[in-house]
Structures are given as C-alpha cells and as structure tokens.
Amino acid sequence: MRFPQFSFFEGKKNLFLCHAGADVDSFASAESFFLSLKKNRSSMVGVPEHINLSAKALAENLGLGFELNPSLEGFENVVLFDLNSPQMLGRFAEKLKAFNGKIFIIDHHSKAESWLSKKAVALVDTQAVSCTQVVYSYLKKSHAKISPLSSKLLACGIIADSARFAVSTEKTFLDMAELLRKSGVSYNELFSFIEVKKDVSERIAALKACRRARVFKSFDKIVAVTEVNSFEATAAMSLVILGSHVGFAGGEKEGKIMISGRVLNSFASKTGFDLVKHVFAPLSKKFPGTGGGHAAAAGFNGEGFSLEGALFECAKLVHVFLEKETAKTGQLKEYD
C-alpha cells in the first residue's frame, strides 16, 4: 500500500502521535497535520511519556492541545511523526503493537527494520532536514490549506532540527522563506515560540560535565565523554562548543542509561560521520539498548551495562571511523 492522499484522513478517527519525549519537530509535524484537516473533531495529537521543554513552550505559546499517553481505543488510524523505530515510542510501543487499525509513518530518518516498519505504511524523505519539511511537501502536493498557524509550526520544526540552519540544504531555505511569508511573523518571533531559558541546574550540569570529561585524541580530532546526572544533551553539546569534534554525555537513573551524542557540524559534513550509523548502531551490538536520531545529534538508551564502559566504547567507535576515513592505523590517546 502506498502512502494515501491527504483526503484519506478527512473525517476519520486519527491519532497523530509524536515520539516519546516529543521534540519541536515531532510535535510541530503532528499538530500542523492535524490543523490542516477540514474535519478533525474525531482526531487528536498524542504524546507518549513526556514532551520536551521546547515543544511544551511551543504548545503553550500557540495555545495547542495534546493528549499525554493517549488510549488507542476507537481510532481507525495512527500516524507517527519523526521516528523510525518502536523504541522511540518508549513503553507506548507495546500498545501500538496490539493496535488493529492502520499505522502510517511520516519521517526523515533512514529506515530501520522492525515490526513497525513491516506493519506501517511510510512516507520518508531522508534528504529533508526536518520532519516538518516532509509534512510541508506532502500538504502542498495534496493542495491542503496551510494556515498561518500551521506555517508557524512547520517553520519552528525546521529551525529546531536544522540547529538554526547549521545543517541545511537549498530546499531548507526555500521552504523556510515560503513558511515565513505564510506565517506572517518574523524569524525572531518564531524562535521566541520555542525558546527555553536555561535554569541554574542545567547550567551547573553543563559546567560539571566539562569538569568530569575524559578527553581523547584520534589523529587530529578530539573526542570527549562525560558522566552526568541529568541534561545529557546539553552536556554533550557543551563538550562540542568547548572544542571537541564529537561529544558524548551519559547518565543513569533507576537502572536506565541514556547517552547523548553531539558532533561538530563541519566535521560531520566533511567526513560523512553519522552518530547513529557509526556509533550507536554498532554500540547496540555490544551493549543492550537502541539508538536513534540524526547524524550530528543522536541518543542511545539501554540498561544493564557499565556507563563508563559504554562511553569509552563510543570514543573507540569514533576512532574506528577515523581509521577507515584516513586509511591509517593509529592510537586513541587519552589526555589527563
């Protein structure tokens, strides 16, 4: 079955579902799709487990509703946004596995084999920087009405997932120019919808992460890893801002381990380095868990292993990539 026309969803009972811990791109994709339907009273936007702070700010600033951990009862279709594996749904995945209706996926990540990929009909564009770009193209081709509110959402998704256009293509800017015009607001106003001011605890976590960091040199590239109690993504990004080409920050809570990775964009674009492909996919073969995300920003979740050992393995996997990239052998050197 091919991905249906937009009219297929009109008047039906649809659940537009984000991934667990919905970010701006996932949430904005689901909401803009929902808002573009002429008949959407029987549909809703759902978020498994929790929504991240930037997406929550977007919902509050634009007055958008959503259901946390929704029931699947009564829905004919579930449309998933910005995910390529059931692991990205968290505990909600088991609910979806038992769902008897139709499942659809709109995404911009590479396909991952799973029961979900076999059961769902997918619309995927891996060249798109954000999932909202895929939604925008689909809505335009379907001649759906894209309101100023939907345009704001679609634009915010691009801003968030492109890291403010640090990772972009020509089409990213063309889409953004169209959406800015349709939204009727300025770029600064759009950014204000998703801006979250860092609180003191997040700032302290980032600073402590740098103090605890282990620093490695692989050829002429720097890899840094650190252990934190919270704000893994912020900590990983801090390592890159301070000078590492690749940064990993991991934390453990109630036996569950989370590792965030961030990459200097110029390094990723010049070498083709991909956190999911070159680090987290092979990491899952050695440590129980799964990874997902983008080339320069991704994460790994698991349990039952040493966080210190997993972080060191992340650094070694970057080194393995660089050995292949340079066609040389070398030593991964740690600095005190």
N, C-alpha and C positions, 0 to 999 in steps of 0.2 A: 504493500500500500504506500502510495506517495503521500507526502505531507499535504493535507487538504487546503482548499481555498479558505479564506478568512470567513466567508459566509457560512461555512460548515459549523462554526461555533456560535452563530447568532441564535438566540432564543433557547440554547441548550443549558443544561446544568454543568457548568465548567468550574473546576478548581484550578486556579493559576498559582502554581506552587514554586516558591523560591527554594534554594538550597538551605541547609541548616546554617544558622548564623548569618542569615541573608545580608549581603553587602549591597552597596548602592546599585551596582549594575544588575544584579539579580532582581532586587526589589523594584527598580525602575522599569525593568523589562516586563515584569508581571503586571504592574499597575498600568503601564501605558497600553498593553494589550487589552486589559480589562476595560479601560476607559474608552477605547476605540470601538467597542461593540455598541451597536444601537440598542440591543436588547440584552442587558447584563444583570437584570434583577435576580436571576436564578444562579448567578456566578459569584465568585469571591476570590480574593487573593489570600493565600495562606503562607505561613512561615513556620517551618519546623524548628523546634527547640528554642531558638532566640534570634533576635535581629541585632546587627551590629550598630554601634553608636551613630555612624554617619547616615546609615539608612533610616534609623529611628528619627534622626534630626530631619531628614527629608520628608518623612511621613508627617511629622508634627508641623513643619513649616508650610507644607502644602495641603494640610488637612486631609490626609489619606488614611483610609481604614484598612485593616487586615486582621485575619484570624490567626492567633498563635496556636500551633498544634491542632489544626482543624480535623474534624471527623471526615472520613471519605464517604460516609453513608449518604445515598441519594444523588451522588454525582455521576454523570454519564462519562465525562472526560476529565482527565488530569493532564495539564500542560506544565511541564517542568522547564524552568529557565536557568541558564548559566550553570549547567552541571553535566558531567559525562559518566558518572558512576553512582551506584546506590549508596556508597559510603558517604557521599556528600550530603545525604539526607539524614545522616545520623540514625537514631532509633526509629525514625519515621519510615525507613526503608522497608521494614517488615510489614508495616501497614500497607504500603503501596504494593508489595509483592502479592498480597492477598486480594488486591483490587480487581474486580471483574470487568470494569469498564475499559475504555480506550485510553492509552497513555501516549502522550506526544512530548517531544523534547525540542526546544529551541536553544542553540548553544554556539559557542565559538571555540571550544576546545577540541582537541583531537579525540577521535572515537576511542573508547575503552571497552573491551569485551566484558560483558557481564550479563546476568539475566535481564537487566534493564534494557541493555542495547538490543537484545533479541525480542523483547516484548514491546518496545516503544517504536513509534514512527518519528524519525528525527529530521529536523531542518538545521543543518550545521554549515557554518562558513568559518573555516579556520583562519582565513585571511582577515577577518574582522577583528578589530582591536577590542571591541566590547560586544556583549550580547545585545545591548540596545541597538547597535548598528544592524544586527541581523533582523531584529524586530522591525526597525525602521524601514529597511529594504523590503521586507515582507508586506508591511502595511501599505507602502507606496505601490507595490506591484498589484496589491489587492484593491487599490483605489479606495481604501478605507479613509474615513475622516480623521485627520490627526489634529487634535485641538491644541491650543496654546499650552494647556496643562500637560498634555501628553508630550509635547515638544520639549517642555522644560525637563520632564523626566528622562526622555531619551538623551537629551544633551548632558544631563548630570551623569548618566551611566558612562558616556564617552569620557567625560572629564575624569571620573574616578578610575576607570580601568586603563586609561592611557597614562595614568600618573601625571595629569595635567599636560598631556601631549608629549611626554618624554618618549613614549612608544607609540608611534603614529605612522600612517600612510597618507598618501594624497587623498584617498577617499575619506579618511577620518576628518580631514579639514573641510572637504566639500560637504560632507554630511553635517558637520558642526555649523558651517555657515548657513545652511538651509534651516537647521533647527533653531539657531539664534534668531533668524528672521521670523520664523513661525511662532516662537515663544513670546516675542515682544518684550524681552528683558535683556539686560546686558550680561556679559560673561561674568563680571564681578557679582552680580545678583545671583546668577546660577550657582556660583561657587559658595555663596553665603548659605544656600539651602542645605548643603551637605557638610559645612564646616563644623568641626567639633573642637573646642578648645581643650588642650591637654590639661588634665588636672595635675596636682602636685605629685600624686602617687605614680602616674605614668612617667613624669619627668624623672623622678627618683629611680624608677625601674630601668629607664634607658641609661642613666648615668652609672648605676651599679652594674649593668650588663657590660659596659665598657671596662669597668674596673676588673671584672672577673674573666675577661676574654682570654682565650688561648689564640695565639696568632701564628699562622703558618705561612711559609713562602714556598710556592710551587713555580719553579722557573722564575719569571719576573712578575708573577701575580700573587696577591695577598688574599688569604682565606682566614676568616676569623670565626670562632664559635664561642658561645657563652651559654651559661645556665641562668635562668631567671625564675621568679615565682609567678609572674604574670606579664602581660603585654609583650608576648613573644614577637609579634610582627613589628612593633615599634622598636624593640631591642635589635632585631636583625637589621632593620633599616638604619639604625644609629651606627652600627658597625660599618655599613657601606658609606654612609655620609662622612665618617671619620677617616676613611681611607682604604678599606678592604674592597677587593673586587667582588667577593662573594661573602655574605654573612649569614650565619645560622644561629638562631636562638631557640633553646628548648626549655620546656618547663614540665613539671609533673604535678598532677593534682588528683587525689583519690585513686592512685594507681594508673591513671591515664596520662600518656605522654603526648605532648604537642611540640612539634618542631616547625618553626617558620624559617624560610629562606628568602633572601633578597639578593639581587645581583645588580651591579653597576650596568646601566643600560648600554653604554658604549662597548663594554666587554661582551655582553650578550649579542649585540648586533654584529660586531666584528667577527666573532668566533662561531656563532650559531649555538652557543651554550644554552641549554634548556634545563632548568631545575627539575622538572618532572621527569623528562626523558633520561637525563644523565646522572641524576642523584636519587630522587625519591622512588622511581620505578625499580632500579637495582637495589635500593635500600630495603624495599619491601620483600626482597628475596632472602634477606639475611635477618631482618627483624620483623616481627608480626605487626602489620599495620598497612595503611594505604596512604598514598599521597595524591595531590591534585592541585591544580592552579594554572599559572601561566609560566612562561619561560623565565621571567625575571622576578616573579613573586609567587611563591607556592608554599604549601604546607604538607606536613606528614603527621598522621595521628595513629597511635597504637598503644599497646600496653604489654607488660610482662618482659621488659628488657632494660638494660642499663642505658640511661640517658647519656651519660658520659661517653659510653662506647658508641652509641648511635651518632652522636655529634662528631666524634673523631672519624667515624666511617664516612660521614658527609664530606669532611675535608679530604679524605683519601680519594673519594669518588671524583671530586673536582680535579684532583691531581691526575687521576687516571684519564680523565677527559683531555687534560692539557698534554699529557704524554702522547696521546693519539693525535692531537691537534698539531703539535710541534714535530711529530715523528722522531722524538728523542726520549731517552730514559733519564730520569733524574730522581733526586731525593726530595721528599716532602720534609722541609726543615721547620722545626718549631722554635720560636723565639721566647726567651724567658721574659 
